[in-house]
Amino acid sequence: MADNKSKERCMARPIEKHDTAAWANVEKMKPGSKVTIPSESHVRDAKDYVDANQK
């Protein structure tokens, strides 16, 4: 089989960019891992949503 060089080139680029998404609501970001941390109010809203929709 022939090597697929274009696939290898594209694998390095991320497909999605979550830190600029409309729903991200980034309050801060961890320096080492670059994981976004949402604001406390959005975390509370998400928990309320999950609690309200449990079976």
Secondary structure, 3 states (H helix, E strand, C coil): CCCCHHHHHHHCCCCCCHHHCCCCCEEEECCCCCCEEECHHHHHHHHHHHHHCCC
